[in-house]
C-alpha cells in the first residue's frame, strides 16, 4: 500500500544511524533527529 502511493519505508538500520546534531554536535540516532529528540526508537 505504501509503495503503491509512491512512498518507501526507511529501514530500521538507517534510523539507528548516529548523526551529529545541535551546537555541541552531540550524536543522536536519525530517528531521534527526525521524530523524537529524547526518545529511543520504539523497536529497541
CHARMM-style PDB file with segment names, atoms N, HN, CA, C and O in Angstrom:
ATOM      1  N   UNK     1       0.823  -1.186   0.000  1.00  0.00      PROA
ATOM      2  CA  UNK     1       0.000   0.000   0.000  1.00  0.00      PROA
ATOM      3  C   UNK     1       0.871   1.255   0.000  1.00  0.00      PROA
ATOM      4  O   UNK     1       0.622   2.203  -0.746  1.00  0.00      PROA
ATOM      5  N   UNK     2       1.887   1.242   0.844  1.00  0.00      PROA
ATOM      6  HN  UNK     2       2.089   0.472   1.450  1.00  0.00      PROA
ATOM      7  CA  UNK     2       2.771   2.414   0.939  1.00  0.00      PROA
ATOM      8  C   UNK     2       3.460   2.665  -0.397  1.00  0.00      PROA
ATOM      9  O   UNK     2       3.465   3.793  -0.891  1.00  0.00      PROA
ATOM     10  N   UNK     3       4.037   1.626  -0.978  1.00  0.00      PROA
ATOM     11  HN  UNK     3       4.032   0.710  -0.577  1.00  0.00      PROA
ATOM     12  CA  UNK     3       4.736   1.765  -2.252  1.00  0.00      PROA
ATOM     13  C   UNK     3       3.800   2.138  -3.385  1.00  0.00      PROA
ATOM     14  O   UNK     3       4.201   2.839  -4.314  1.00  0.00      PROA
ATOM     15  N   UNK     4       2.562   1.682  -3.323  1.00  0.00      PROA
ATOM     16  HN  UNK     4       2.236   1.113  -2.568  1.00  0.00      PROA
ATOM     17  CA  UNK     4       1.577   2.000  -4.361  1.00  0.00      PROA
ATOM     18  C   UNK     4       1.325   3.509  -4.432  1.00  0.00      PROA
ATOM     19  O   UNK     4       0.927   4.020  -5.478  1.00  0.00      PROA
ATOM     20  N   UNK     5       1.551   4.214  -3.342  1.00  0.00      PROA
ATOM     21  HN  UNK     5       1.874   3.799  -2.492  1.00  0.00      PROA
ATOM     22  CA  UNK     5       1.350   5.658  -3.306  1.00  0.00      PROA
ATOM     23  C   UNK     5       2.657   6.432  -3.449  1.00  0.00      PROA
ATOM     24  O   UNK     5       2.689   7.645  -3.238  1.00  0.00      PROA
ATOM     25  N   UNK     6       3.733   5.735  -3.806  1.00  0.00      PROA
ATOM     26  HN  UNK     6       3.707   4.750  -3.978  1.00  0.00      PROA
ATOM     27  CA  UNK     6       4.999   6.395  -4.084  1.00  0.00      PROA
ATOM     28  C   UNK     6       5.882   6.646  -2.868  1.00  0.00      PROA
ATOM     29  O   UNK     6       6.840   7.414  -2.951  1.00  0.00      PROA
ATOM     30  N   UNK     7       5.573   6.009  -1.736  1.00  0.00      PROA
ATOM     31  HN  UNK     7       4.794   5.385  -1.667  1.00  0.00      PROA
ATOM     32  CA  UNK     7       6.380   6.174  -0.531  1.00  0.00      PROA
ATOM     33  C   UNK     7       7.221   4.929  -0.291  1.00  0.00      PROA
ATOM     34  O   UNK     7       6.881   3.839  -0.750  1.00  0.00      PROA
ATOM     35  N   UNK     8       8.312   5.099   0.427  1.00  0.00      PROA
ATOM     36  HN  UNK     8       8.589   5.985   0.800  1.00  0.00      PROA
ATOM     37  CA  UNK     8       9.133   3.971   0.851  1.00  0.00      PROA
ATOM     38  C   UNK     8       9.393   4.096   2.337  1.00  0.00      PROA
ATOM     39  O   UNK     8       9.581   5.201   2.845  1.00  0.00      PROA
ATOM     40  N   UNK     9       9.404   2.978   3.036  1.00  0.00      PROA
ATOM     41  HN  UNK     9       9.251   2.080   2.623  1.00  0.00      PROA
ATOM     42  CA  UNK     9       9.719   2.980   4.456  1.00  0.00      PROA
ATOM     43  C   UNK     9      11.232   3.008   4.637  1.00  0.00      PROA
ATOM     44  O   UNK     9      11.963   2.335   3.911  1.00  0.00      PROA
ATOM     45  N   UNK    10      11.689   3.779   5.593  1.00  0.00      PROA
ATOM     46  HN  UNK    10      11.095   4.326   6.182  1.00  0.00      PROA
ATOM     47  CA  UNK    10      13.117   3.850   5.898  1.00  0.00      PROA
ATOM     48  C   UNK    10      13.475   2.637   6.748  1.00  0.00      PROA
ATOM     49  O   UNK    10      12.824   2.392   7.765  1.00  0.00      PROA
ATOM     50  N   UNK    11      14.496   1.870   6.357  1.00  0.00      PROA
ATOM     51  HN  UNK    11      15.025   2.069   5.531  1.00  0.00      PROA
ATOM     52  CA  UNK    11      14.888   0.701   7.147  1.00  0.00      PROA
ATOM     53  C   UNK    11      15.333   1.091   8.560  1.00  0.00      PROA
ATOM     54  O   UNK    11      15.907   2.160   8.766  1.00  0.00      PROA
ATOM     55  N   UNK    12      15.064   0.223   9.515  1.00  0.00      PROA
ATOM     56  HN  UNK    12      14.598  -0.645   9.348  1.00  0.00      PROA
ATOM     57  CA  UNK    12      15.428   0.470  10.913  1.00  0.00      PROA
ATOM     58  C   UNK    12      16.928   0.744  11.046  1.00  0.00      PROA
ATOM     59  O   UNK    12      17.334   1.588  11.844  1.00  0.00      PROA
ATOM     60  N   UNK    13      17.747   0.036  10.272  1.00  0.00      PROA
ATOM     61  HN  UNK    13      17.417  -0.650   9.624  1.00  0.00      PROA
ATOM     62  CA  UNK    13      19.198   0.250  10.381  1.00  0.00      PROA
ATOM     63  C   UNK    13      19.578   1.683  10.009  1.00  0.00      PROA
ATOM     64  O   UNK    13      20.534   2.225  10.566  1.00  0.00      PROA
ATOM     65  N   UNK    14      18.859   2.300   9.092  1.00  0.00      PROA
ATOM     66  HN  UNK    14      18.083   1.861   8.640  1.00  0.00      PROA
ATOM     67  CA  UNK    14      19.137   3.701   8.735  1.00  0.00      PROA
ATOM     68  C   UNK    14      18.711   4.627   9.864  1.00  0.00      PROA
ATOM     69  O   UNK    14      19.408   5.590  10.185  1.00  0.00      PROA
ATOM     70  N   UNK    15      17.550   4.330  10.471  1.00  0.00      PROA
ATOM     71  HN  UNK    15      16.983   3.548  10.211  1.00  0.00      PROA
ATOM     72  CA  UNK    15      17.046   5.186  11.548  1.00  0.00      PROA
ATOM     73  C   UNK    15      17.885   5.089  12.812  1.00  0.00      PROA
ATOM     74  O   UNK    15      17.837   5.987  13.653  1.00  0.00      PROA
ATOM     75  N   UNK    16      18.645   4.024  12.959  1.00  0.00      PROA
ATOM     76  HN  UNK    16      18.683   3.295  12.275  1.00  0.00      PROA
ATOM     77  CA  UNK    16      19.520   3.852  14.129  1.00  0.00      PROA
ATOM     78  C   UNK    16      20.896   4.488  13.925  1.00  0.00      PROA
ATOM     79  O   UNK    16      21.689   4.539  14.865  1.00  0.00      PROA
ATOM     80  N   UNK    17      21.190   4.966  12.739  1.00  0.00      PROA
ATOM     81  HN  UNK    17      20.546   4.925  11.975  1.00  0.00      PROA
ATOM     82  CA  UNK    17      22.481   5.575  12.421  1.00  0.00      PROA
ATOM     83  C   UNK    17      22.682   6.852  13.228  1.00  0.00      PROA
ATOM     84  O   UNK    17      21.789   7.699  13.263  1.00  0.00      PROA
ATOM     85  N   UNK    18      23.842   7.012  13.881  1.00  0.00      PROA
ATOM     86  HN  UNK    18      24.568   6.324  13.852  1.00  0.00      PROA
ATOM     87  CA  UNK    18      24.102   8.236  14.635  1.00  0.00      PROA
ATOM     88  C   UNK    18      24.373   9.414  13.704  1.00  0.00      PROA
ATOM     89  O   UNK    18      25.057   9.276  12.690  1.00  0.00      PROA
ATOM     90  N   UNK    19      23.823  10.577  14.066  1.00  0.00      PROA
ATOM     91  HN  UNK    19      23.267  10.689  14.890  1.00  0.00      PROA
ATOM     92  CA  UNK    19      24.071  11.820  13.337  1.00  0.00      PROA
ATOM     93  C   UNK    19      24.405  12.907  14.350  1.00  0.00      PROA
ATOM     94  O   UNK    19      23.895  12.893  15.470  1.00  0.00      PROA
ATOM     95  N   UNK    20      25.252  13.840  13.963  1.00  0.00      PROA
ATOM     96  HN  UNK    20      25.666  13.851  13.053  1.00  0.00      PROA
ATOM     97  CA  UNK    20      25.633  14.953  14.841  1.00  0.00      PROA
ATOM     98  C   UNK    20      24.567  16.042  14.762  1.00  0.00      PROA
ATOM     99  O   UNK    20      24.197  16.488  13.676  1.00  0.00      PROA
ATOM    100  N   UNK    21      24.078  16.465  15.935  1.00  0.00      PROA
ATOM    101  HN  UNK    21      24.378  16.102  16.817  1.00  0.00      PROA
ATOM    102  CA  UNK    21      23.006  17.472  15.982  1.00  0.00      PROA
ATOM    103  C   UNK    21      23.342  18.563  16.990  1.00  0.00      PROA
ATOM    104  O   UNK    21      24.097  18.347  17.938  1.00  0.00      PROA
ATOM    105  N   UNK    22      22.778  19.711  16.768  1.00  0.00      PROA
ATOM    106  HN  UNK    22      22.165  19.887  15.998  1.00  0.00      PROA
ATOM    107  CA  UNK    22      22.855  20.810  17.722  1.00  0.00      PROA
ATOM    108  C   UNK    22      24.195  21.501  17.737  1.00  0.00      PROA
ATOM    109  O   UNK    22      25.137  21.084  17.063  1.00  0.00      PROA
ATOM    110  N   UNK    23      24.270  22.565  18.513  1.00  0.00      PROA
ATOM    111  HN  UNK    23      23.505  22.904  19.061  1.00  0.00      PROA
ATOM    112  CA  UNK    23      25.508  23.359  18.559  1.00  0.00      PROA
ATOM    113  C   UNK    23      26.692  22.586  19.138  1.00  0.00      PROA
ATOM    114  O   UNK    23      27.841  22.881  18.809  1.00  0.00      PROA
ATOM    115  N   UNK    24      26.422  21.593  20.004  1.00  0.00      PROA
ATOM    116  HN  UNK    24      25.489  21.354  20.272  1.00  0.00      PROA
ATOM    117  CA  UNK    24      27.524  20.807  20.575  1.00  0.00      PROA
ATOM    118  C   UNK    24      27.866  19.592  19.728  1.00  0.00      PROA
ATOM    119  O   UNK    24      28.778  18.834  20.058  1.00  0.00      PROA
ATOM    120  N   UNK    25      27.124  19.405  18.623  1.00  0.00      PROA
ATOM    121  HN  UNK    25      26.383  20.021  18.354  1.00  0.00      PROA
ATOM    122  CA  UNK    25      27.352  18.297  17.666  1.00  0.00      PROA
ATOM    123  C   UNK    25      27.247  16.928  18.334  1.00  0.00      PROA
ATOM    124  O   UNK    25      27.935  15.988  17.934  1.00  0.00      PROA
ATOM    125  N   UNK    26      26.390  16.810  19.351  1.00  0.00      PROA
ATOM    126  HN  UNK    26      25.832  17.573  19.676  1.00  0.00      PROA
ATOM    127  CA  UNK    26      26.167  15.527  20.022  1.00  0.00      PROA
ATOM    128  C   UNK    26      25.534  14.551  19.045  1.00  0.00      PROA
ATOM    129  O   UNK    26      24.712  14.934  18.212  1.00  0.00      PROA
ATOM    130  N   UNK    27      25.924  13.288  19.154  1.00  0.00      PROA
ATOM    131  HN  UNK    27      26.591  12.977  19.831  1.00  0.00      PROA
ATOM    132  CA  UNK    27      25.361  12.276  18.262  1.00  0.00      PROA
ATOM    133  C   UNK    27      24.073  11.709  18.836  1.00  0.00      PROA
ATOM    134  O   UNK    27      24.012  11.306  19.997  1.00  0.00      PROA
ATOM    135  N   UNK    28      23.052  11.689  17.999  1.00  0.00      PROA
ATOM    136  HN  UNK    28      23.102  12.017  17.056  1.00  0.00      PROA
ATOM    137  CA  UNK    28      21.772  11.072  18.320  1.00  0.00      PROA
ATOM    138  C   UNK    28      21.401  10.190  17.137  1.00  0.00      PROA
ATOM    139  O   UNK    28      21.982  10.318  16.060  1.00  0.00      PROA
ATOM    140  N   UNK    29      20.438   9.298  17.331  1.00  0.00      PROA
ATOM    141  HN  UNK    29      19.966   9.194  18.206  1.00  0.00      PROA
ATOM    142  CA  UNK    29      20.013   8.468  16.208  1.00  0.00      PROA
ATOM    143  C   UNK    29      19.243   9.325  15.197  1.00  0.00      PROA
ATOM    144  O   UNK    29      18.664  10.349  15.560  1.00  0.00      PROA
ATOM    145  N   UNK    30      19.238   8.915  13.965  1.00  0.00      PROA
ATOM    146  HN  UNK    30      19.708   8.083  13.670  1.00  0.00      PROA
ATOM    147  CA  UNK    30      18.475   9.619  12.939  1.00  0.00      PROA
ATOM    148  C   UNK    30      17.000   9.653  13.329  1.00  0.00      PROA
ATOM    149  O   UNK    30      16.318  10.645  13.071  1.00  0.00      PROA
ATOM    150  N   UNK    31      16.501   8.583  13.947  1.00  0.00      PROA
ATOM    151  HN  UNK    31      17.056   7.777  14.156  1.00  0.00      PROA
ATOM    152  CA  UNK    31      15.115   8.550  14.433  1.00  0.00      PROA
ATOM    153  C   UNK    31      14.872   9.712  15.403  1.00  0.00      PROA
ATOM    154  O   UNK    31      13.875  10.423  15.277  1.00  0.00      PROA
ATOM    155  N   UNK    32      15.771   9.906  16.360  1.00  0.00      PROA
ATOM    156  HN  UNK    32      16.580   9.328  16.462  1.00  0.00      PROA
ATOM    157  CA  UNK    32      15.619  10.985  17.329  1.00  0.00      PROA
ATOM    158  C   UNK    32      15.680  12.349  16.642  1.00  0.00      PROA
ATOM    159  O   UNK    32      14.929  13.258  16.996  1.00  0.00      PROA
ATOM    160  N   UNK    33      16.563  12.489  15.672  1.00  0.00      PROA
ATOM    161  HN  UNK    33      17.173  11.750  15.384  1.00  0.00      PROA
ATOM    162  CA  UNK    33      16.699  13.761  14.963  1.00  0.00      PROA
ATOM    163  C   UNK    33      15.440  14.100  14.174  1.00  0.00      PROA
ATOM    164  O   UNK    33      15.067  15.268  14.071  1.00  0.00      PROA
ATOM    165  N   UNK    34      14.792  13.097  13.623  1.00  0.00      PROA
ATOM    166  HN  UNK    34      15.095  12.147  13.706  1.00  0.00      PROA
ATOM    167  CA  UNK    34      13.613  13.338  12.790  1.00  0.00      PROA
ATOM    168  C   UNK    34      12.303  13.367  13.568  1.00  0.00      PROA
ATOM    169  O   UNK    34      11.402  14.133  13.225  1.00  0.00      PROA
ATOM    170  N   UNK    35      12.183  12.543  14.614  1.00  0.00      PROA
ATOM    171  HN  UNK    35      12.915  11.922  14.892  1.00  0.00      PROA
ATOM    172  CA  UNK    35      10.874  12.362  15.236  1.00  0.00      PROA
ATOM    173  C   UNK    35      10.799  12.732  16.712  1.00  0.00      PROA
ATOM    174  O   UNK    35       9.946  13.536  17.088  1.00  0.00      PROA
ATOM    175  N   UNK    36      11.645  12.184  17.547  1.00  0.00      PROA
ATOM    176  HN  UNK    36      12.337  11.531  17.241  1.00  0.00      PROA
ATOM    177  CA  UNK    36      11.553  12.391  18.996  1.00  0.00      PROA
ATOM    178  C   UNK    36      12.941  12.596  19.576  1.00  0.00      PROA
ATOM    179  O   UNK    36      13.659  11.622  19.801  1.00  0.00      PROA
ATOM    180  N   UNK    37      13.333  13.831  19.822  1.00  0.00      PROA
ATOM    181  HN  UNK    37      12.750  14.622  19.639  1.00  0.00      PROA
ATOM    182  CA  UNK    37      14.705  14.104  20.274  1.00  0.00      PROA
ATOM    183  C   UNK    37      15.135  13.374  21.548  1.00  0.00      PROA
ATOM    184  O   UNK    37      16.312  13.045  21.690  1.00  0.00      PROA
ATOM    185  N   UNK    38      14.235  13.121  22.452  1.00  0.00      PROA
ATOM    186  HN  UNK    38      13.279  13.389  22.337  1.00  0.00      PROA
ATOM    187  CA  UNK    38      14.604  12.495  23.724  1.00  0.00      PROA
ATOM    188  C   UNK    38      14.300  11.003  23.768  1.00  0.00      PROA
ATOM    189  O   UNK    38      14.476  10.372  24.810  1.00  0.00      PROA
ATOM    190  N   UNK    39      13.852  10.430  22.666  1.00  0.00      PROA
ATOM    191  HN  UNK    39      13.709  10.942  21.819  1.00  0.00      PROA
ATOM    192  CA  UNK    39      13.372   9.046  22.683  1.00  0.00      PROA
ATOM    193  C   UNK    39      14.311   8.095  21.951  1.00  0.00      PROA
ATOM    194  O   UNK    39      15.042   8.480  21.038  1.00  0.00      PROA
ATOM    195  N   UNK    40      14.265   6.865  22.378  1.00  0.00      PROA
ATOM    196  HN  UNK    40      13.672   6.552  23.120  1.00  0.00      PROA
ATOM    197  CA  UNK    40      14.919   5.768  21.655  1.00  0.00      PROA
ATOM    198  C   UNK    40      13.920   5.244  20.628  1.00  0.00      PROA
ATOM    199  O   UNK    40      12.712   5.361  20.838  1.00  0.00      PROA
ATOM    200  N   UNK    41      14.393   4.671  19.527  1.00  0.00      PROA
ATOM    201  HN  UNK    41      15.374   4.576  19.357  1.00  0.00      PROA
ATOM    202  CA  UNK    41      13.446   4.066  18.591  1.00  0.00      PROA
ATOM    203  C   UNK    41      12.575   3.026  19.303  1.00  0.00      PROA
ATOM    204  O   UNK    41      13.076   2.274  20.139  1.00  0.00      PROA
ATOM    205  N   UNK    42      11.290   2.975  18.985  1.00  0.00      PROA
ATOM    206  HN  UNK    42      10.883   3.585  18.306  1.00  0.00      PROA
ATOM    207  CA  UNK    42      10.367   2.092  19.705  1.00  0.00      PROA
ATOM    208  C   UNK    42      10.654   0.605  19.534  1.00  0.00      PROA
ATOM    209  O   UNK    42      10.149  -0.196  20.320  1.00  0.00      PROA
ATOM    210  N   UNK    43      11.439   0.205  18.545  1.00  0.00      PROA
ATOM    211  HN  UNK    43      11.850   0.856  17.906  1.00  0.00      PROA
ATOM    212  CA  UNK    43      11.704  -1.220  18.328  1.00  0.00      PROA
ATOM    213  C   UNK    43      12.905  -1.704  19.134  1.00  0.00      PROA
ATOM    214  O   UNK    43      13.196  -2.900  19.123  1.00  0.00      PROA
ATOM    215  N   UNK    44      13.608  -0.818  19.832  1.00  0.00      PROA
ATOM    216  HN  UNK    44      13.371   0.153  19.841  1.00  0.00      PROA
ATOM    217  CA  UNK    44      14.760  -1.233  20.632  1.00  0.00      PROA
ATOM    218  C   UNK    44      14.346  -1.661  22.019  1.00  0.00      PROA
ATOM    219  OT1 UNK    44      15.194  -2.041  22.826  1.00  0.00      PROA
TER     220      UNK     44
END
